[in-house]
Amino acid sequence: MSPTAREVLNELRWRQPNRLADANVFYGDRTRPEGYRVIRGSQIVELERRYFTTPTARLPYYKIEKIECAGETLFER
């Protein structure tokens, strides 16, 4: 069974210190022409149970399409 987006982000935050800041989170966004928005891990303020928080928004994990860190894909829907 593959890990969830939340599990991958928590792994980067707690088990591999400072790697969360290096991650790129591809987040589904219908308002963008490409269909997604890229959020840098350094913009993530809080990892909650069902949502993650940036300075400007509270976003659900289910909209995360892909997580990359150091050129490696760690999660993909």
C-alpha positions in Angstrom: 0.0 0.0 0.0 1.4 3.4 -1.0 1.7 6.2 1.6 -0.8 9.0 1.5 0.1 12.6 0.8 -0.2 13.5 4.5 2.1 10.6 5.4 4.7 11.8 2.9 4.6 15.4 4.2 4.8 14.3 7.8 7.8 12.0 6.9 9.6 14.9 5.3 8.8 17.2 8.3 9.6 14.9 11.2 11.8 12.0 10.1 14.0 13.9 7.6 14.4 17.3 9.2 14.4 20.3 6.9 13.5 18.3 3.8 9.9 19.6 3.9 11.2 23.1 2.9 12.8 21.5 -0.2 9.6 19.8 -1.4 7.3 20.9 -4.2 3.6 20.1 -3.7 1.5 20.0 -6.9 -2.0 21.0 -5.9 -5.1 20.7 -8.2 -6.4 24.1 -9.1 -9.1 24.4 -11.8 -8.6 28.2 -12.1 -5.1 27.7 -13.6 -4.6 26.9 -17.3 -2.2 24.0 -16.4 -4.8 22.6 -13.9 -2.5 22.8 -10.8 -0.5 25.1 -8.6 2.9 24.4 -7.1 3.3 25.1 -3.4 6.8 25.1 -2.0 7.3 23.1 1.2 8.7 26.2 2.9 5.3 27.8 2.5 3.6 25.1 4.6 2.9 26.3 8.1 0.9 23.5 9.6 0.1 19.8 8.9 -3.4 19.1 10.3 -5.4 16.0 10.3 -7.4 16.7 7.0 -5.8 19.9 5.8 -2.4 21.6 5.5 -2.1 25.3 6.0 -0.1 28.0 4.2 0.1 31.7 5.2 -2.9 32.4 3.0 -5.0 29.3 2.8 -6.1 26.0 4.4 -6.1 23.3 1.8 -7.3 19.6 1.9 -4.8 16.8 1.3 -7.1 15.1 -1.3 -6.3 17.7 -3.9 -2.6 17.0 -3.8 -1.6 15.5 -7.1 2.1 15.0 -6.7 4.9 15.7 -4.2 8.5 16.0 -5.4 11.7 16.5 -3.3 15.2 16.9 -4.8 14.0 15.8 -8.2 12.4 12.6 -6.9 8.7 11.9 -7.0 7.6 10.8 -3.5 3.8 10.8 -4.1 1.7 10.8 -7.2 -2.0 10.2 -7.7 
